[in-house]
Amino acid sequence: MASEPEKVVPPVEAPVAEPEKAAPPPSTTRPTDYFAVADVVLRLLVFASALVSVVVMSTSKETEMLPNPRPAKFTQSPALIYFVVALSVAGFFSLITTLGSLYSLIKPGCCAKIISHFIVIDVLLLGIVASATGAAGSVTYIGLKGNTYVGWREICTLYGKFCRYLGASIGVSLFASVMLVLLVLLSVYSLSKKIPK
Protein backbone atom coordinates (compact mmCIF):
# COMPACT_ATOMS: atom_id res chain seq x y z
CA MET A 1 0.00 0.00 0.00
CA ALA A 2 1.25 3.25 -0.96
CA SER A 3 1.20 5.80 1.79
CA GLU A 4 -0.76 8.83 1.05
CA PRO A 5 1.07 12.06 1.37
CA GLU A 6 0.04 13.95 4.45
CA LYS A 7 -1.97 16.99 3.75
CA VAL A 8 -0.35 20.02 5.17
CA VAL A 9 -2.86 22.40 6.55
CA PRO A 10 -1.78 25.98 6.18
CA PRO A 11 -1.56 27.75 9.52
CA VAL A 12 -4.57 29.82 10.34
CA GLU A 13 -3.68 33.41 10.83
CA ALA A 14 -4.94 34.93 14.03
CA PRO A 15 -7.22 37.84 13.40
CA VAL A 16 -5.39 41.08 13.83
CA ALA A 17 -6.82 42.99 16.73
CA GLU A 18 -7.76 46.48 15.87
CA PRO A 19 -6.32 49.07 18.18
CA GLU A 20 -8.90 50.08 20.76
CA LYS A 21 -10.15 53.56 20.57
CA ALA A 22 -8.86 55.46 23.51
CA ALA A 23 -11.55 56.73 25.82
CA PRO A 24 -11.60 60.49 26.07
CA PRO A 25 -9.79 61.72 29.15
CA PRO A 26 -12.11 62.63 31.99
CA SER A 27 -12.95 66.28 32.04
CA THR A 28 -11.30 68.13 34.88
CA THR A 29 -13.61 71.13 34.66
CA ARG A 30 -17.00 71.02 36.33
CA PRO A 31 -20.02 72.24 34.43
CA THR A 32 -20.97 75.76 35.38
CA ASP A 33 -23.78 75.95 37.90
CA TYR A 34 -25.72 78.93 36.58
CA PHE A 35 -27.99 79.02 39.62
CA ALA A 36 -24.99 79.49 41.91
CA VAL A 37 -23.58 82.22 39.65
CA ALA A 38 -26.96 84.00 39.59
CA ASP A 39 -27.12 83.67 43.38
CA VAL A 40 -23.75 85.41 43.77
CA VAL A 41 -24.71 88.18 41.34
CA LEU A 42 -28.05 88.83 43.06
CA ARG A 43 -26.40 88.93 46.48
CA LEU A 44 -23.85 91.43 45.20
CA LEU A 45 -26.69 93.56 43.81
CA VAL A 46 -28.47 93.48 47.20
CA PHE A 47 -25.27 94.56 48.93
CA ALA A 48 -24.60 97.36 46.43
CA SER A 49 -28.15 98.68 46.53
CA ALA A 50 -28.26 98.60 50.35
CA LEU A 51 -24.94 100.45 50.50
CA VAL A 52 -26.05 103.09 47.99
CA SER A 53 -29.36 103.54 49.78
CA VAL A 54 -27.69 104.05 53.17
CA VAL A 55 -25.13 106.49 51.75
CA VAL A 56 -27.77 108.55 49.94
CA MET A 57 -30.05 108.66 53.00
CA SER A 58 -27.17 109.53 55.32
CA THR A 59 -26.07 112.43 53.13
CA SER A 60 -29.60 113.86 52.78
CA LYS A 61 -29.27 117.15 54.58
CA GLU A 62 -30.50 120.58 53.63
CA THR A 63 -30.73 123.85 55.53
CA GLU A 64 -33.23 126.51 54.58
CA MET A 65 -33.22 130.09 55.79
CA LEU A 66 -36.68 130.57 57.19
CA PRO A 67 -37.03 133.19 59.90
CA ASN A 68 -34.30 131.06 61.53
CA PRO A 69 -32.01 128.54 59.79
CA ARG A 70 -33.65 125.11 59.99
CA PRO A 71 -31.88 121.95 58.81
CA ALA A 72 -33.69 118.91 57.50
CA LYS A 73 -31.88 115.61 57.99
CA PHE A 74 -32.77 111.98 58.35
CA THR A 75 -31.97 111.85 62.08
CA GLN A 76 -35.07 113.95 62.79
CA SER A 77 -37.41 111.06 61.92
CA PRO A 78 -37.45 107.68 63.70
CA ALA A 79 -38.74 106.03 60.52
CA LEU A 80 -35.74 107.28 58.54
CA ILE A 81 -33.34 106.19 61.30
CA TYR A 82 -34.94 102.74 61.21
CA PHE A 83 -34.51 102.76 57.43
CA VAL A 84 -30.76 103.45 57.69
CA VAL A 85 -30.27 100.81 60.38
CA ALA A 86 -32.33 98.18 58.54
CA LEU A 87 -30.55 98.73 55.22
CA SER A 88 -27.17 98.65 57.00
CA VAL A 89 -28.08 95.26 58.51
CA ALA A 90 -29.28 94.03 55.12
CA GLY A 91 -26.06 95.15 53.46
CA PHE A 92 -23.93 93.48 56.14
CA PHE A 93 -25.75 90.16 55.92
CA SER A 94 -25.85 90.23 52.14
CA LEU A 95 -22.06 90.62 52.13
CA ILE A 96 -21.71 87.62 54.47
CA THR A 97 -24.08 85.51 52.38
CA THR A 98 -22.24 86.55 49.21
CA LEU A 99 -19.04 85.11 50.67
CA GLY A 100 -20.93 81.93 51.63
CA SER A 101 -22.42 81.71 48.16
CA LEU A 102 -18.96 82.07 46.60
CA TYR A 103 -17.74 79.26 48.86
CA SER A 104 -20.59 77.01 47.76
CA LEU A 105 -19.75 77.85 44.14
CA ILE A 106 -16.16 76.68 44.69
CA LYS A 107 -17.12 73.62 46.78
CA PRO A 108 -20.52 72.46 45.51
CA GLY A 109 -20.81 69.53 47.96
CA CYS A 110 -21.94 71.76 50.81
CA CYS A 111 -24.45 73.65 48.70
CA ALA A 112 -27.75 72.20 49.96
CA LYS A 113 -27.06 72.99 53.60
CA ILE A 114 -25.92 76.54 52.84
CA ILE A 115 -28.92 77.21 50.59
CA SER A 116 -31.34 76.08 53.30
CA HIS A 117 -29.78 78.56 55.74
CA PHE A 118 -29.75 81.30 53.11
CA ILE A 119 -33.49 80.95 52.50
CA VAL A 120 -34.21 81.79 56.14
CA ILE A 121 -31.81 84.75 56.14
CA ASP A 122 -33.16 86.07 52.83
CA VAL A 123 -36.78 85.92 54.01
CA LEU A 124 -35.88 87.78 57.21
CA LEU A 125 -33.91 90.40 55.28
CA LEU A 126 -36.79 90.81 52.83
CA GLY A 127 -39.17 91.51 55.70
CA ILE A 128 -36.78 94.00 57.30
CA VAL A 129 -36.01 95.85 54.06
CA ALA A 130 -39.65 95.93 52.95
CA SER A 131 -40.87 97.29 56.29
CA ALA A 132 -38.12 99.92 56.43
CA THR A 133 -38.86 100.97 52.86
CA GLY A 134 -42.56 101.28 53.65
CA ALA A 135 -41.90 103.32 56.80
CA ALA A 136 -39.52 105.69 55.02
CA GLY A 137 -41.86 105.90 52.04
CA SER A 138 -44.78 106.97 54.22
CA VAL A 139 -42.72 109.73 55.85
CA THR A 140 -41.52 110.89 52.45
CA TYR A 141 -45.05 110.87 51.05
CA ILE A 142 -46.27 113.04 53.91
CA GLY A 143 -43.33 115.38 53.28
CA LEU A 144 -44.28 115.52 49.61
CA LYS A 145 -48.08 115.81 49.87
CA GLY A 146 -48.76 116.73 53.48
CA ASN A 147 -51.95 115.74 55.27
CA THR A 148 -54.71 118.32 55.22
CA TYR A 149 -56.90 116.37 57.68
CA VAL A 150 -54.44 116.79 60.54
CA GLY A 151 -52.91 120.05 59.31
CA TRP A 152 -49.48 118.73 58.27
CA ARG A 153 -48.01 120.85 55.50
CA GLU A 154 -45.80 119.47 52.78
CA ILE A 155 -42.13 120.29 53.29
CA CYS A 156 -40.76 119.22 49.92
CA THR A 157 -41.61 122.66 48.50
CA LEU A 158 -39.07 124.11 50.96
CA TYR A 159 -36.58 121.22 51.14
CA GLY A 160 -36.49 120.01 47.56
CA LYS A 161 -32.97 118.56 47.61
CA PHE A 162 -33.66 116.70 50.87
CA CYS A 163 -36.80 115.14 49.42
CA ARG A 164 -35.02 114.14 46.20
CA TYR A 165 -32.40 112.31 48.26
CA LEU A 166 -35.12 110.55 50.23
CA GLY A 167 -36.92 109.51 47.05
CA ALA A 168 -33.72 108.21 45.44
CA SER A 169 -32.80 106.23 48.55
CA ILE A 170 -36.25 104.66 48.79
CA GLY A 171 -36.18 103.79 45.08
CA VAL A 172 -32.86 101.98 45.47
CA SER A 173 -34.16 100.11 48.52
CA LEU A 174 -37.18 98.98 46.48
CA PHE A 175 -34.68 97.53 44.01
CA ALA A 176 -33.00 95.70 46.92
CA SER A 177 -36.39 94.29 47.95
CA VAL A 178 -37.01 92.96 44.44
CA MET A 179 -33.54 91.36 44.39
CA LEU A 180 -34.29 89.68 47.72
CA VAL A 181 -37.57 88.29 46.35
CA LEU A 182 -35.65 86.87 43.37
CA LEU A 183 -33.05 85.40 45.74
CA VAL A 184 -35.71 83.63 47.78
CA LEU A 185 -37.32 82.19 44.65
CA LEU A 186 -33.95 81.12 43.23
CA SER A 187 -32.89 79.48 46.51
CA VAL A 188 -36.16 77.56 46.81
CA TYR A 189 -35.88 76.39 43.19
CA SER A 190 -32.22 75.36 43.61
CA LEU A 191 -33.03 73.46 46.79
CA SER A 192 -35.96 71.70 45.17
CA LYS A 193 -33.68 70.49 42.34
CA LYS A 194 -31.41 68.83 44.91
CA ILE A 195 -34.22 66.82 46.54
CA PRO A 196 -34.07 63.23 45.28
CA LYS A 197 -37.17 62.15 43.37
Buried (B, 14 or more C-beta within 10 A) or exposed (E): EEEEEEEEEEEEEEEEEEEEEEEEEEEEEEEEBEBBEBBBEBBBBBBBBBBBBBBBBBEBBBEBEEEEEEEBBBEEBEBBBBBBEBBBBBBBBBBEBBEBBBEBBEEEEEBBEBBEEBBEBBBBBBEBBBBBBBBBBEBBBBBBEBEEEEEEEBBBEBBEEBBBBBBBBBBBBBBBBBBBBBBBEBBBEBBEEEEEE
